[in-house]
């Protein structure tokens, strides 16, 4: 584990595995950082692209890459144990733990080549409010729904990508804002909005004409 006061850590030394790729390493790709709540962790993966014919068929696992972070007061790095020997597609990995709201950039570097990803740390989510202009619909109706993600301090947290689930006689169209509910069959229905461990549910009633 990397101490909270450190801005970088050497995850593990596996130079033998990288020897075949080191001289041909041309770029490093770090998985999209995304969002992490204060006190929680997310995992980042990194792999390297190599030049020449070998780059067409393989990638560099860069398991001995050095990870660093732009602001250790916002988040810190936690080393990940080596992948098991039977892992066919090993990648460099590190955990990022959120400390306080803000944004950081996480870097993976090897042989002078560096890749990065941005991580946003948000206040721990308390609950998700989800509501519609009305909770009784007729088959064929479409209504917009409004969601509010509320942090532990009672302040809304904006720009959170939510996943939606529907049960009963409704469907949710959520790939464009605002999300919409389409009533397709009569009976009770629910729409649930989720982000990681937080969820909010809207109860609806669909009536036939």
Secondary structure, DSSP 8 states (H G I E B T S, - for coil): ---TT-SEEE----HHHHHHHHTTEEEEEE---EEEEBT-EEEEEEEEEE-STHHHH--B--TT-EEEES-TTTEEEEE-----TT-SS--EEEEEEE-SSEEEEEEEEETTEEEEEEEEEE--EEEEEEEES-SEEETT-EEEEEEEEEETTS-B--S---EEEEESSEEEE-SSSS-EEEE-SSEEEEEEEEETTEEEEEEEEEE--
